[in-house]
Amino acid sequence: MARLVLLCLTSLALAASATRRFDGEKVFRVNVQTDKDAEVLRNLSSVVMLDFWRPDSAHHIVPEMDVDFRVSAGQHATVQDLLEQKNMQYKILFHNLQEGIEKQFSKRRRFPLSAHSYTRYNNWNQIISWTKRIAEKNPKLVSRVEIGTTSEGGPMFLLKVGKLTSEKKAIFMDCGIHAREWISPAFCQWFLKEATNTYGKDKTMTNLLKEMTFYVLPVLNVDGYVFTWKKNRLWRKNRSKSPDSECFGTDLNRNFNIAWGTLGSSNNPCSEMYSGSAPESEKETKAVANFIRNHIHSIKAYLSFHSYSEMLLFPFSYKYDLAPNHEELNAVAKAAVEALSSVHGTNYTYGPSASTIYPTAGSSDDWAYEQGIKYSYTFELRDTGEYGFLLPEYLIKPTCEETMLAVKSIANHVLSSAT
């Protein structure tokens, strides 16, 4: 009997430690044409577990929208039958999601390598070692600062980039607020590569680093990012434990103190959009907010990098009103996406978040804007759904190359502006 109990406990422990697989799971794209179509999907989500990829919840579904969602292997036939019964247009983006996850890595490696690379996805251990190394190799240009700790007690490292001169205008950049959006941290690492490798060679970058400071947070949601590598590739939130639920995690991009807990968020700890127990309840959110508040006199722009949709968004997210400096925000965004498209022809959509993608409250860009940071932008990087969150490694380089041009365009405008 004791041996049987031991075997059972061992099996449970192994199951708890196993990496989540997605064999046979599918990702659907449904073309929602009418209010009736939208209602069908909203009703479906109440009886079938759907992981919404775009938009990020059933509440955001509206007519004339493509909706992407993941369905388990045991439920995809039910979903497919319903869509056909309702004569709704759909296609299957991933027929076997596990294969898509495995194909995300280049053919030359099916398992993570120990060395850091700018054209591969790096795990957190590789990234944390890289942050130390790049600061040590470029002491006159880069310094590493710990701005706080995560809910699980890990360090949050920020890289300060720029020539060490008197106080200058600054831009705060963060990547990886949503754990599964791996292309986002890849870009922040690429930005550091470009800054250190082209200083003194590229006229634009050299001038920016002489005249401005960039605060770069390579991974905001460290615990969630680690979890995507070790346990569940599609995890979105952080890893804090709710005292009133068995579910883990808060959506850090719903946890900032701007219209918190209202539009486009949830008070259900099991929801992917759980806004937390209070504004800035999460250690990660608090660390970022405190750093920005402590440097608010110099930070003139806030850039947050997400995926996917190929969009450049600006305030507001929590309401449909136009920002007081809407015309300028729109013009800067237009110039940035034109610069971005010049290298690989990628066509970004741009505009206010609420009307361009969907409304959300408690988001970091709106919060930064309300702190007085008048240039606040969110990038939704590649792609538009063919790969979604599983953008293959061979697309890291072109994605980062084009995004660099957009960032330089915005930075140049900030540098030349009067405030």
Secondary structure, 3 states (H helix, E strand, C coil): CHHHHHHHHHHHHHHHHCCCCCCCCEEEEEEECCHHHHHHHHHHHHHCCEEEEECCCHHHCCCCEEEEEEECCCCHHHHHHHHHHCCCEEEEEECCHHHHHHHCCCCCCCCCCCCCCCCCCCCHHHHHHHHHHHHHHCCCCEEEEEEEECCCCCEEEEEEECCCCCCCEEEEEEECCCCCCCHHHHHHHHHHHHHHHHCCCCHHHHHHHHHEEEEEECCCCHHHHHHHHHCCCCCCCCCCECCCCCCECCCHHHCCCCCCCCCCCECCCCCCCECCCCCCCCHHHHHHHHHHHHCCCCEEEEEEEEECCCEEEECCCCCCCCCCCHHHHHHHHHHHHHHHHHHHCCCCEEEEHHHHCCCCCCCHHHHHHHCCCCEEEEEEECCCCCCCCCCCHHHHHHHHHHHHHHHHHHHHHHHHCCC
